[in-house]
């Protein structure tokens, strides 16, 4: 059942650079009577979304410098061939981390290189299970070109290695080593659309996995090929094979589902993932684009933590107040725009440009996300569901209902989001209204 809003129903080993966070972690652990663990102190992933030319890369470099100077081991990850970050940091950024200062490193993701590691893992798994009789061993990874969609997939894989969220599906020793390396990873995506697809990748993959499982369990072809393919995937995603051998196919499917659920929840957790909007306060068009990215981020399964204005000219008080009102209740601050005529003196930049508002918005401390509005609210007595959808109008939102009214599928902004409804509000859509960036759906 599809419902269009245009119709009548209109409807995230202790070393000097880690001291600040380690002290906080130890204090928190002491209250619990134990030692601080890596799970209590996850590596934070930070990214920025903004229209091209709005200052997205500049903001990412600025934030990375800020976290590094706060004593956090920080890595800036850029996935664009644009050399803005290289110039701002006065370093040639390559496919291996390069040191850019105290506590600060930078690396460039190039998909042609990123696909080599997963291919090698697949080859090693195939050598153990001998499923393709050596066929995979003849594939030369360096010959393979990059196809559309590969960048998002392999960027997720590489980021998971850096922030240590691959869970059971990775080498434990290597995972812990990488996880201890950085406190903060600042990701500067090639484009906002690519970053949004990366955020949504795990959630979207769960839906594909569900249908693949049904096909594997309920068709002759699936029952014939499924067990071998599952074993190959299991071997490739768990280099030690511990806990995989001897498992039933259903147990492996369940493990894959939990794996993807954990990946998806990482981007939904504001204590692990922070996303910031960037726009030019002088430009209404820039602000509208940032509003759109706010709504698309929610659709992708994450939250926006704050907004920044970036402009080469000091904005007027009226422009700043207008931007604050537009992006309320998000915290808002200004980040300076830099001249590209010469490399930056970051010591002077951070001393002169880092105002209290900017520090507050960039702060990664727990509890700083309380002002971020909830994306879904339920009113059980009234049987209503309210969706916060900034940047969209009612004509762009479509609702679908399947499985007896226990779910809502929301389509908007090139993303689809499945919302599981509490038992008390399950039913058919009776009506909907769009007001103040919110879609309120009444269930019958």
C-alpha positions as CSV (number, residue, x, y, z in Angstrom):
1,X,0.0,0.0,0.0
2,X,1.6,3.3,-1.1
3,X,0.4,6.7,0.2
4,X,1.6,10.0,-1.3
5,X,1.6,13.2,0.6
6,X,0.3,14.9,-2.5
7,X,-2.9,12.7,-2.3
8,X,-5.9,13.4,0.0
9,X,-4.1,11.4,2.7
10,X,-1.3,13.8,2.2
11,X,0.6,12.9,3.7
12,X,26.9,7.9,14.9
13,X,47.6,1.7,25.2
14,X,47.4,5.1,26.9
15,X,49.6,7.7,25.3
16,X,50.1,11.4,25.8
17,X,47.6,12.4,23.2
18,X,44.9,10.3,25.0
19,X,45.4,11.6,28.5
20,X,42.4,13.9,28.6
21,X,39.9,11.3,27.6
22,X,41.6,8.5,29.6
23,X,41.2,10.5,32.8
24,X,37.5,11.0,32.1
25,X,37.1,7.3,31.3
26,X,39.0,6.2,34.4
27,X,36.8,8.4,36.6
28,X,33.6,7.0,35.0
29,X,34.9,3.4,35.4
30,X,35.9,4.1,39.0
31,X,32.2,5.0,39.7
32,X,31.3,1.6,38.3
33,X,34.1,-0.1,40.2
34,X,36.0,-1.2,37.2
35,X,38.7,-0.2,34.7
36,X,37.9,1.8,31.6
37,X,37.4,-0.3,28.5
38,X,37.6,0.4,24.8
39,X,33.8,-0.2,24.6
40,X,33.3,2.6,27.2
41,X,35.6,4.8,25.1
42,X,34.8,4.3,21.5
43,X,36.6,6.1,18.7
44,X,34.4,8.9,17.6
45,X,33.5,9.5,13.9
46,X,32.8,13.1,12.9
47,X,31.7,14.3,9.4
48,X,30.4,17.4,7.7
49,X,27.7,17.9,5.1
50,X,27.3,21.0,2.9
51,X,26.9,22.1,-0.6
52,X,30.1,22.3,-2.7
53,X,31.9,25.4,-2.0
54,X,30.2,25.9,1.4
55,X,33.4,25.2,3.4
56,X,32.9,21.5,4.1
57,X,36.5,20.5,3.7
58,X,37.7,23.7,5.5
59,X,35.4,22.8,8.4
60,X,36.7,19.2,8.6
61,X,40.3,20.4,8.7
62,X,39.4,23.0,11.3
63,X,37.7,20.4,13.5
64,X,40.6,18.0,13.2
65,X,43.0,20.7,14.3
66,X,40.7,21.5,17.3
67,X,40.4,17.9,18.5
68,X,44.2,17.4,18.1
69,X,44.9,20.5,20.2
70,X,42.5,19.2,22.8
71,X,44.8,16.3,23.3
72,X,42.8,13.7,21.3
73,X,44.6,11.5,18.8
74,X,42.9,12.6,15.6
75,X,43.0,11.4,12.0
76,X,41.5,13.4,9.1
77,X,40.2,11.1,6.3
78,X,39.6,12.7,2.9
79,X,38.1,10.7,0.1
80,X,38.2,13.4,-2.6
81,X,40.9,14.0,-5.2
82,X,40.6,17.7,-4.5
83,X,43.8,18.9,-2.8
84,X,42.2,21.5,-0.5
85,X,43.0,19.5,2.6
86,X,46.6,19.0,1.5
87,X,47.1,22.7,1.1
88,X,45.5,23.6,4.4
89,X,47.6,21.1,6.3
90,X,50.7,21.8,4.1
91,X,51.2,18.0,3.7
92,X,50.9,15.6,0.7
93,X,48.1,13.3,1.9
94,X,48.4,9.7,0.5
95,X,46.9,6.3,1.1
96,X,48.9,5.8,4.3
97,X,48.6,8.0,7.4
98,X,50.9,11.1,7.3
99,X,51.7,13.0,10.4
100,X,50.5,16.6,10.2
101,X,51.3,17.8,13.8
102,X,51.0,16.8,17.4
103,X,48.1,14.2,17.7
104,X,47.1,14.8,14.1
105,X,47.4,12.5,11.1
106,X,45.7,12.5,7.7
107,X,45.0,9.8,5.1
108,X,43.3,9.7,1.7
109,X,40.8,6.9,0.8
110,X,41.2,5.8,-2.8
111,X,38.8,3.1,-3.8
112,X,41.2,1.4,-6.2
113,X,43.4,0.7,-3.2
114,X,40.6,0.1,-0.7
115,X,39.2,-2.9,-2.7
116,X,42.4,-4.8,-2.5
117,X,42.2,-5.8,1.2
118,X,38.6,-7.3,1.0
119,X,39.6,-9.1,-2.1
120,X,42.6,-10.6,-0.4
121,X,40.4,-11.7,2.6
122,X,38.1,-13.4,0.1
123,X,41.0,-15.2,-1.6
124,X,42.3,-16.4,1.8
125,X,38.8,-17.6,2.8
126,X,38.5,-19.4,-0.6
127,X,41.9,-21.1,-0.1
128,X,40.5,-22.6,3.2
129,X,37.1,-23.7,1.9
130,X,38.2,-24.4,-1.7
131,X,34.8,-23.3,-3.1
132,X,35.9,-21.8,-6.4
133,X,38.7,-24.4,-7.0
134,X,41.3,-21.7,-7.2
135,X,39.4,-19.4,-9.6
136,X,39.6,-16.4,-7.2
137,X,43.3,-16.8,-6.8
138,X,43.7,-15.8,-10.5
139,X,42.0,-12.4,-10.0
140,X,44.5,-9.6,-10.0
141,X,43.1,-6.9,-7.8
142,X,45.3,-4.1,-9.3
143,X,43.5,-4.8,-12.7
144,X,40.1,-4.1,-11.4
145,X,38.5,-0.7,-12.0
146,X,36.1,1.2,-9.7
147,X,32.4,0.7,-10.4
148,X,29.6,3.1,-9.3
149,X,28.7,2.5,-5.7
150,X,32.0,0.9,-4.7
151,X,33.4,4.0,-3.1
152,X,30.7,4.1,-0.4
153,X,30.9,0.4,0.3
154,X,34.7,0.2,0.7
155,X,34.8,3.6,2.6
156,X,32.5,2.0,5.2
157,X,34.8,-1.0,5.4
158,X,37.9,1.1,5.8
159,X,36.3,3.4,8.4
160,X,35.2,0.5,10.4
161,X,38.8,-0.7,10.5
162,X,39.9,2.7,11.7
163,X,37.3,3.1,14.4
164,X,37.2,-0.5,15.5
165,X,33.5,-1.3,15.0
166,X,33.8,-4.5,12.9
167,X,32.8,-6.6,15.9
168,X,33.1,-10.3,15.5
169,X,33.9,-10.0,11.8
170,X,37.5,-8.9,11.9
171,X,40.9,-9.8,13.3
172,X,40.8,-9.1,17.0
173,X,44.4,-8.1,17.4
174,X,44.4,-5.8,14.4
175,X,41.1,-4.3,15.4
176,X,42.3,-3.5,18.9
177,X,45.5,-2.1,17.6
178,X,43.7,0.3,15.2
179,X,41.1,1.2,17.8
180,X,43.8,2.3,20.2
181,X,45.4,4.5,17.5
182,X,42.8,7.3,17.2
183,X,40.3,9.0,19.5
184,X,38.6,10.9,16.7
185,X,38.3,10.2,13.0
186,X,37.1,13.2,11.0
187,X,35.7,12.1,7.6
188,X,35.6,14.5,4.7
189,X,33.5,12.7,2.1
190,X,33.8,13.2,-1.7
191,X,30.3,14.6,-1.7
192,X,27.3,14.9,0.7
193,X,25.4,12.3,-1.3
194,X,28.3,9.8,-1.0
195,X,28.5,10.4,2.7
196,X,24.7,9.9,3.1
197,X,24.8,6.6,1.2
198,X,27.7,5.5,3.4
199,X,25.7,6.3,6.5
200,X,22.7,4.4,5.2
201,X,24.6,1.4,3.8
202,X,24.3,-1.0,6.8
203,X,20.6,-0.3,7.3
204,X,19.9,-0.8,3.6
205,X,22.0,-4.0,3.5
206,X,19.8,-5.5,6.3
207,X,16.8,-5.4,3.9
208,X,18.7,-7.0,1.1
209,X,20.0,-9.7,3.6
210,X,16.4,-10.5,4.7
211,X,15.3,-11.3,1.1
212,X,18.5,-13.2,0.4
213,X,17.9,-15.3,3.4
214,X,14.3,-16.0,2.3
215,X,15.6,-17.1,-1.1
216,X,18.4,-19.2,0.4
217,X,15.9,-21.0,2.7
218,X,12.8,-21.3,0.5
219,X,14.1,-22.0,-3.0
220,X,15.9,-25.1,-4.5
221,X,18.6,-22.9,-5.8
222,X,19.1,-21.2,-2.5
223,X,19.2,-24.5,-0.5
224,X,21.8,-25.8,-3.0
225,X,24.1,-22.9,-3.2
226,X,23.4,-21.1,0.1
227,X,25.5,-23.2,2.5
228,X,28.7,-22.9,0.5
229,X,28.3,-19.2,-0.1
230,X,27.6,-18.6,3.6
231,X,30.7,-20.5,4.6
232,X,32.8,-18.4,2.2
233,X,31.3,-15.2,3.5
234,X,31.8,-16.4,7.1
235,X,35.4,-17.3,6.5
236,X,36.1,-14.0,4.7
237,X,34.6,-11.9,7.5
238,X,36.2,-13.7,10.3
239,X,39.9,-14.3,9.7
240,X,40.3,-16.6,12.8
241,X,37.1,-18.6,11.9
242,X,36.5,-18.9,15.7
243,X,32.9,-19.7,16.5
244,X,31.9,-20.1,12.8
245,X,32.9,-23.8,12.1
246,X,30.1,-26.1,13.1
247,X,27.4,-23.5,13.1
248,X,24.1,-24.1,11.3
249,X,23.2,-21.9,8.3
250,X,20.4,-20.2,10.4
251,X,23.0,-19.3,13.1
252,X,25.3,-17.7,10.5
253,X,22.3,-15.8,9.0
254,X,21.5,-14.5,12.5
255,X,25.1,-13.5,13.1
256,X,25.2,-11.5,9.8
257,X,21.9,-9.8,10.8
258,X,23.3,-8.8,14.2
259,X,26.5,-7.6,12.5
260,X,24.6,-5.3,10.2
261,X,22.4,-4.1,13.0
262,X,25.4,-3.2,15.1
263,X,26.9,-1.2,12.1
264,X,23.7,0.6,11.6
265,X,23.3,1.5,15.3
266,X,26.8,3.0,15.2
267,X,25.6,5.9,13.0
268,X,22.5,6.3,15.1
269,X,24.5,6.7,18.3
270,X,25.5,10.4,18.9
271,X,28.1,9.3,21.3
272,X,29.9,7.5,18.5
273,X,29.0,9.5,15.5
274,X,28.6,13.3,15.0
275,X,27.4,14.9,11.8
276,X,27.5,18.7,11.3
277,X,26.0,20.9,8.7
278,X,28.0,23.6,6.9
279,X,26.6,26.6,5.0
280,X,27.3,30.2,4.0
281,X,25.1,32.4,6.3
282,X,25.0,35.0,3.4
283,X,23.4,32.6,1.0
284,X,19.7,31.5,1.3
285,X,20.4,28.8,-1.3
286,X,23.3,27.4,0.8
287,X,21.0,27.3,3.9
288,X,18.3,25.5,2.0
289,X,20.8,22.9,0.8
290,X,22.0,22.4,4.4
291,X,18.4,22.0,5.6
292,X,17.9,19.3,2.9
293,X,21.0,17.5,4.1
294,X,19.6,17.6,7.6
295,X,16.5,15.8,6.5
296,X,18.4,13.3,4.4
297,X,20.7,12.5,7.4
298,X,17.6,11.6,9.4
299,X,16.3,9.5,6.6
300,X,19.7,7.7,6.4
301,X,19.4,6.7,10.1
302,X,21.6,9.3,11.8
303,X,21.2,12.6,13.6
304,X,22.7,16.1,13.0
305,X,24.6,17.4,16.0
306,X,25.1,21.1,15.0
307,X,25.5,23.6,12.2
308,X,28.3,25.9,11.2
309,X,28.4,29.1,9.1
310,X,31.5,29.4,7.0
311,X,32.1,32.6,4.9
312,X,35.1,34.6,3.7
313,X,33.5,37.8,4.9
314,X,32.4,38.4,8.5
315,X,28.6,37.9,8.4
316,X,26.3,40.6,9.8
317,X,24.5,40.1,13.1
318,X,21.3,39.8,11.1
319,X,22.7,37.0,9.0
320,X,23.9,35.0,12.0
321,X,20.6,35.4,13.9
322,X,18.7,34.4,10.8
323,X,20.9,31.2,10.4
324,X,20.5,30.4,14.1
325,X,16.7,30.7,13.7
326,X,16.7,28.6,10.5
327,X,18.6,25.7,12.1
328,X,17.1,25.9,15.6
329,X,17.2,23.9,17.8
330,X,20.6,22.8,16.6
331,X,23.6,24.6,18.2
332,X,25.1,27.1,15.7
333,X,28.5,28.7,15.4
334,X,30.9,30.3,12.9
335,X,34.0,28.7,11.4
336,X,36.5,31.0,9.6
337,X,37.1,30.7,5.9
338,X,40.7,30.7,4.9
339,X,42.7,32.3,2.1
340,X,44.3,29.8,-0.3
341,X,47.2,32.1,-1.1
342,X,49.6,30.6,1.5
343,X,49.7,27.7,4.0
344,X,48.0,28.4,7.3
345,X,49.6,29.1,10.7
346,X,47.3,26.8,12.7
347,X,48.5,27.9,16.0
348,X,47.5,31.5,15.3
349,X,44.3,30.4,13.6
350,X,43.1,28.3,16.5
351,X,44.0,30.9,19.0
352,X,42.3,33.8,17.2
353,X,39.3,32.0,15.6
354,X,38.1,29.4,18.1
355,X,35.3,31.2,19.9
356,X,33.3,29.7,22.8
357,X,30.3,28.9,20.6
358,X,32.5,27.0,18.2
359,X,34.1,25.0,21.0
360,X,30.7,24.2,22.4
361,X,29.3,22.9,19.1
362,X,32.5,20.8,18.4
363,X,32.5,19.4,22.0
364,X,32.3,15.6,21.9
365,X,31.5,15.2,25.6
366,X,28.5,13.1,26.6
367,X,25.3,15.0,27.0
368,X,26.0,17.6,24.3
369,X,23.3,16.2,22.0
370,X,20.3,17.0,24.3
371,X,19.2,19.8,22.0
372,X,18.9,17.6,19.0
373,X,15.2,16.9,18.3
374,X,14.0,13.3,18.2
375,X,13.4,12.1,14.6
376,X,10.3,10.0,15.7
377,X,7.8,10.6,18.4
378,X,4.8,8.5,19.4
379,X,1.6,9.6,21.1
380,X,0.1,6.3,22.2
381,X,-3.3,7.7,23.5
382,X,-3.9,9.6,20.2
383,X,-2.4,6.8,18.1
384,X,-0.1,9.3,16.2
385,X,3.4,9.1,14.9
386,X,5.3,12.4,14.4
387,X,8.3,12.4,12.0
388,X,10.8,15.3,12.1
389,X,11.7,15.9,8.5
390,X,13.5,19.3,7.9
391,X,14.3,20.3,4.4
392,X,11.3,18.5,2.8
393,X,7.8,19.5,1.9
394,X,4.7,17.3,1.9
395,X,4.8,16.6,-1.8
396,X,8.2,14.9,-1.5
397,X,7.3,12.4,1.2
398,X,5.7,9.0,0.4
399,X,4.5,6.5,2.9
400,X,4.2,2.7,2.3
401,X,2.6,0.1,4.6
402,X,3.3,-3.6,4.6
403,X,3.0,-6.5,7.0
404,X,-0.4,-5.7,8.4
405,X,0.4,-2.1,9.5
406,X,3.2,-3.0,11.9
407,X,5.7,-0.8,9.9
408,X,5.9,2.4,8.0
409,X,8.3,2.8,5.1
410,X,9.1,6.5,4.6
411,X,10.6,7.5,1.2
412,X,12.1,11.0,0.9
413,X,15.3,12.5,-0.5
414,X,16.7,9.4,-2.2
415,X,16.5,7.4,1.0
416,X,14.0,4.9,2.4
417,X,13.5,4.5,6.2
418,X,11.6,1.7,7.9
419,X,9.9,2.6,11.1
420,X,8.6,-0.2,13.3
421,X,5.5,0.9,15.1
422,X,4.7,0.1,18.8
423,X,1.8,-2.3,19.2
424,X,-0.5,0.5,20.6
425,X,-0.3,2.6,17.4
426,X,-0.2,-0.2,14.8
427,X,-2.9,0.0,12.1
428,X,-3.7,1.7,8.8
429,X,-2.9,5.3,8.1
430,X,-6.0,7.3,8.7
431,X,-4.6,10.7,7.8
432,X,-1.6,13.0,8.1
433,X,-0.6,16.7,8.2
434,X,2.7,18.5,7.7
435,X,3.5,21.5,9.9
436,X,6.7,23.1,11.3
437,X,9.0,20.5,9.6
438,X,7.0,17.7,11.1
439,X,4.8,15.0,9.6
440,X,2.1,13.8,12.0
441,X,0.5,10.6,11.0
442,X,-2.7,9.4,12.6
443,X,-3.3,5.6,12.7
444,X,-6.7,4.1,12.7
